[in-house]
């Protein structure tokens, strides 16, 4: 349809979403954006973001995404989100997020055993999972 575009959300483990949609709301590191069909081409990075996906029948899907990139190609009218983590909001438990936060803390305490890349990655993960836990608290 003319007022829709294709959205694919992928992680290394699975394809989380793939359909024609009307609108996508996502928070990039540069701020929150809303994408509609025929949007200008863009590339953005995602640290942590809720995704709100609206289909033509007004069905809404809610996901959480961590550590990813979003691409929108105006020529093909397609958006793709590639992320290390993505789950439907309804499938995420507070316990799972808290366990991951505890794991990150334990790894960061290793200090000198970690490379600077590993430390930077874990600190980024800590920020993202802390935001995720806060989001779950506000449910």
Order of alpha helices (4+ residues) and beta strands (2+ residues): beta-beta-beta-beta-beta-beta-beta-alpha-alpha
